């Protein structure tokens, strides 16, 4: 593993009450200027960042255990990324690949074709966001198969556009009163070991039975699934669930689409979460960690599927923007050279050990789950499996007051997830876990 340059910002430092006075002033400006439809979150306004440290407008140094929701996996202000983006901005910022193309777009597609599972011929297309990638994967599957139906799962999150809201399970805040939604979307049961107690093959058989009786395999264009669910609560399906679904899809001419937008790019200890069980999707959607913070997404898959679309059927003005593409090339190379997949596995061992210890001490922790640097705690009312969103919210708020940025998620809002930058140091991780543990024990 290549050694990274020594960061200048290494420690959490809380100098003011959080949020501080300058952040509060900025928040008042936000209230007047920004739509209230955006989540308010933690009103601490960031001015710069490095590695796993965020510096706010008041000079506080916060420990980032969220990576901008799994985006800055290689850390903040990475020299290789800064250099690549700066160089590309100086060369040119936009032409539209569909009008006058450029090498950077082609190179990103080559890398995606190489990294995604499967030794068959692949092609890719680039877009702006994860939701856009998912929409285009559905378009490809429907056109290539001539079928209308898309099957998704309980607790799934796939985006906020009209189609991806239909694909997403949770109503509030994502879908409430935004309908009507796109048709021909069908939802079946997810493998959720903590709550259903089923083995992977048993849970897959249940889902397949629902598909065959409620939709009909011959009507299904795509089966779309997050290998580890993100916003739905970091639900890790039981071993054997994904392979059984992939086998069923292949046997029935259904396009198996892996949504790796949150779980991809070394986050789980492999390049992609499906690699854990050797599952080979027909299409893979990517975004978030792909470009180190620049907006870029992709759909990669079997060439016969991707190339079935007529010319002009895929695209967009900004998709595969040259600056974002240059960022992606630098991000992927940084992940390779620093073996960030291996680092994610090491982080996962440390986090799980601390989480298991907490679970043994604190009856409010109902489940510990995740893989690599994608780990979570599910909070319940002690002695039950009843979700306790208030406990999760209280822990997140307490951590934030101490300068540790954590995130909640889950269908019931009762899960705390950790998505630290994969370059976080052992000392930084220990500090963050100490703060998290103390707040949980204080419950």
Steps between C-alpha positions, in 0.01 A plus 500: 500500500643840403535741788275804484639850564482589868181703561516836672163455670507191716292555814148583603492841673185665633571868566142632529161365582375323188369656289717805554405864444616525140320177409184628667522823299544303179203285595282807527606599150412149384152523650433812295654380173475120476186291456381355829440174315866408546589312818634737766754251638778619728533879445878514522632666185821355358776714352770244428592139565789258489513125540227419754482848656249774416570861604196718556449874473588543868825306481369179659655181368240227462562131450317382188350151537258548213716588197222716357286181491771267363634751246842608627627148555857598414479790745483876463751714307694200368803639310459263204137604460573871541773481237287307251200731534714816484676377187173415329338833591798674341460291183122522451190459717232393252423419140221238538624152420218445251613800293880506515630208710816475711729230632414535869145369447631201306764427765245498784284254304805281444571497874138419588490219244817359654402532867138383500440125539488269196748403230258562211507797261369817670426859413410798719320832490559791737246726671480760777342328800410163643130551430579578138711184474217288640247653259725423206562144617122449501478651152768261372333196658155586365624566150726194485235260633184656360340453841343767726529389864774591748532311829646674806516419870368608838714771664662591165619847412581583138452878468267799495393536134151387404607152392750451780246618758279218372793262546571631852308340786485766772220753477612781731687712408579366157160434341229660709244683278733509198302245297368363277809291438627303204309174446611138466710499818449205735640460852585170668646395836868565572720265698527670841661242731445696822127524434402197291738230629514336157802353329603653170348223285177511703468876463577475127235232454248727671587793273498287186159357589366854539640599162365197319152521649454878506688609187596201287861438407428553131393859572811600697761711324726558800556388855665797673667461838755665729741221606512675838217745543597859572228741612283201591721418796820330381306176474740220405311209341569152630766301318356332192222754441672695222638193316155336499338813357772534237453136397123547472542817294740330261271200457202725420660758271474773766771768515665485845597855599726563799462850643851554637462874538561501878674164539745519210863605460675318783245604763420143612852360465465403134471719194128420507277343763385223265861376483460357851293209368628501144173631357530630143229754412390576146509874576667696780410857597766715665538856633597643845854364558579490128643851464611611846236771537447606140153420354532189286306176461511202271315201363724210402397164368478234237582651164202334332267675744669840510549507123140399427394860559460707182743787445386802698295289742753561779674823589468842659673836476728462801530123529866399517614861534877511436587644842293232678651235274853613584404484868374145457821385335704647786263354760516148356879515476522620861282210612726259312834642613403528866309169510194669647300177468744342742478806723120472502525140619733604783269784601208256502677269744563787741150646474326165538699413811399828665139467383473143628630617836237774508225258405595269787481790747207706369157340455399790275734362231298230330727413208852556373544458127692608194819415321833677476467874556122486457382414851185569699321469833123450514331647809194340658306531821681274747364147512315537168566546130285815492695771313617791714560797272520738796805319637680512167418868459623579851830320443563677168427837660728429796784394270456815294527718810836332564618564146446151357289487184285186485192413294170330569299293253249217487136459409410598857789745549646282775839411350832679540739438212872555475658582163842639594752606237708193427813704577391572857784428743476243778523780757221699336274196477565412866412855601176494302401160636574614855264795459231281344533238773479754780184655357335160462593397854352830620160384374 
